């Protein structure tokens, strides 16, 4: 029989990847990410958008020159009216009328009008082609407060649902996975210096729903595989959970890839090629968060669950009983490892081989005799 390839075994859930057995590695990765995130949060912080810190937004037609030239000219003009004013972020807008959107620190209304007139004269364009928008930081603060309230409500509802649907240990593991997703996405924004806008905050709330869906799919399979685990003498809870992760591995990967494709189109085509700047803020956080969610649902959520279940007395006792049985079998020269078990199969005893389909019972041969080895005793000879 030809050897089955890895891709085929992955799709069948038969790859036998020891994900749970390497949980210390995944916890070390999570701890490293958390440490880097904390250092970045305190050392670099976040680049707040104009909606959070307030400022002025200038929209200048691209026909005025390159974005670097226009940004430099704007910086010179605002410095003349306010030495402390600075140019912030700049981005190019596509569409039928290409333009540059350049943001600066807060300025007075009179100063904005002065800069607008001087910049139009410097660039040789009409003053009416330059539009300005003064944004107050109070609006961004309101968005943040409402977003945090929504986050708290969401987490409470999720916790209650998971406790009712599964158990409290699964709820804790799921929330730990969601926290890992948020911290990782926030760390990327902090390290790279991506601008945080209200669209970014909305994106953070969106990725929580996607991450929760993926975790629930995996936990549902874990619950199915471990429903009567204490009645088995060949499989531990960790092994049954590892089988569940293998069985849902390709589903998680495929779901993540299918979800990332439209988000990638939104980010790279909509924001990158077409210049839709408003799509960039939402698409970027979704792309980062969804990619992280796929990883955490496979390599973080279930290992956390297995660790928590390991402290449950009945699961700990069962695990000790299974391991003790294997040691006893090993001392007799039998296999001390649990056989690979597919979903729906009854576990076979360790160290024994399952009979082939259609095989005859051992100890009997074809024929109708009842003697030793199934051979009919010969009739006595007549003298």
C-alpha positions, -999 to +999 in steps of 0.1 A: +000+000+000+014+034-010+023+057+018-002+085+024+012+120+020+011+146+048-014+168+030-039+139+027-033+129+064-039+165+074-072+167+057-083+134+072-072+144+107-046+116+108-014+136+108-007+128+144+010+161+152+019+163+188+006+198+194-005+194+230+027+175+239+047+207+230+025+231+249+056+244+268+069+256+235+036+274+226+035+290+261+071+302+257+061+318+224+031+335+240+052+347+269+078+361+246+051+379+226+037+393+259+071+405+271+078+422+238+044+438+238+048+452+273+082+466+265+068+483+233+037+496+251+058+514+277+088+524+255+070+534+223+034+536+231+009+541+202+006+565+174-028+580+180-048+593+150-060+628+147-094+617+160-079+609+194-055+638+199-071+664+177-056+684+149-061+697+114-065+677+083-055+693+050-067+677+017-045+690-012-048+679-049-020+657-061-014+680-091+004+703-067+035+681-067+048+650-050+035+641-015+069+647+000+071+682-016+036+692-005+042+679+030+075+698+034+058+730+021+030+726+045+054+721+074+072+753+065+040+773+065+026+760+098+059+766+115+057+803+106+023+808+123+030+784+152+066+772+159+053+743+180+030+729+153+042+698+134+031+678+104+018+643+113+009+615+090+004+619+052-014+595+028-024+595-008-060+592-019-069+576-052-101+578-072-111+603-099-095+632-081-061+621-066-052+641-035-030+641-004-044+640+031-019+655+055-026+659+092-010+683+116-011+691+153-040+713+166-041+749+155-065+779+158-090+786+131-073+818+121-040+801+118-055+774+096-068+800+072-035+817+071-016+785+064-041+775+037-037+808+018+001+808+021+003+771+010-019+777-021+003+806-031+035+786-025+022+756-046+007+778-073-028+764-070-062+779-061-070+783-024-104+767-030-088+734-041-074+730-006-099+718+020-094+717+057-110+699+086-104+708+123-109+677+144-114+677+182-098+650+203-130+647+224-148+628+197-121+601+196-122+599+234-160+592+232-154+565+206-128+548+229-150+549+259-179+533+240-156+507+225-142+497+259-178+494+272-187+473+242-156+451+248-166+445+285-201+436+275-189+413+248-165+394+271-192+390+298-216+376+272-190+353+258-180+340+293-216+332+301-222+314+268-191+293+271-198+283+307-233+272+297-223+256+264-191+239+277-176+246+311-158+273+330-123+259+321-131+262+284-144+297+290-112+308+307-091+292+279-111+309+252-108+343+269-070+338+273-069+331+236-088+363+228-065+383+251-035+368+232-050+379+199-056+415+211-022+419+227-004+406+196-023+429+173-017+458+196+020+450+198+023+451+160+007+485+159+029+497+187+062+483+172+056+493+136+040+527+145+007+522+126-018+549+133-046+540+157-080+554+145-116+547+155-117+523+125-088+504+142-108+502+175-138+488+155-115+463+138-102+451+172-138+443+182-144+425+149-115+401+152-128+390+186-159+375+170-138+357+144-113+344+170-142+331+192-157+312+163-125+293+156-120+285+192-156+272+197-151+249+167-120+233+182-135+231+217-167+214+203-145+186+189-125+184+221-157+180+241-169+153+217-136+133+220-134+136+258-171+131+268-164+097+284-127+099+287-125+087+323-141+054+312-111+047+288-080+029+300-059+037+269-062+074+262-056+104+284-075+137+282-045+154+266-043+127+239-080+130+231-077+168+230-046+165+207-066+142+184-094+169+183-069+196+173-056+174+145-091+167+133-100+204+131-065+216+120-073+219+083-107+234+090-091+262+110-064+268+084-089+268+055-113+291+074-084+315+082-072+316+046-107+321+031-113+349+056-079+366+050-084+367+012-111+393+011-095+412+040-062+411+020-080+424-011-095+452+011-060+462+024-037+457-005-060+465-034-085+489-019-060+508+003-028+501-015-036+503-052-068+524-052-057+547-024-089+543-003-073+555+030-103+548+051-101+511+042-065+509+054-073+514+090-099+487+091-082+463+068-049+463+085-061+454+120-084+427+105-055+412+086-032+411+116-059+399+141-073+371+119-039+357+112-032+357+149-066+341+157-058+311+135-025+305+154-040+310+189-070+287+182-046+258+173-015+264+194-027+283+224-064+278+234-064+240+236-030+237+254-044+262+280-075+241+284-055+209+288-033+226+315-064+237+334-080+202+331-049+187+344-056+202+378-091+186+379-088+157+404-108+131+383-088+140+351-055+138+370-064+105+385-074+091+352-042+102+336-022+085+363-042+053+358-036+052+321+001+059+324+004+033+352-013+007+329+012+015+301+041+010+324+027-024+334+023-034+297+058-021+290+073-043+317+056-073+300+071-064+266+039-050+252+034-016+236+032+013+261+018+038+237-019+045+228-028+034+193-038+061+168-075+063+170-099+078+145-131+096+154-159+072+162-136+042+167-136+022+199-101+024+215-081-008+211-060-022+239-024-010+239+000-036+226-027-056+206-034-055+170-070-052+156-081-081+134-082-075+097-116-072+081-129-106+071-103-125+090-113-158+106-111-161+144-078-174+157-077-209+170-100-224+144-093-236+108-117-242+080-135-275+084-160-289+107-137-308+131-135-300+167-101-315+175-070-297+183-061-271+158-095-277+141-085-311+125-111-338+127-098-370+145-096-399+121-121-428+125-108-460+142-096-486+118-113-520+117-093-551+121 
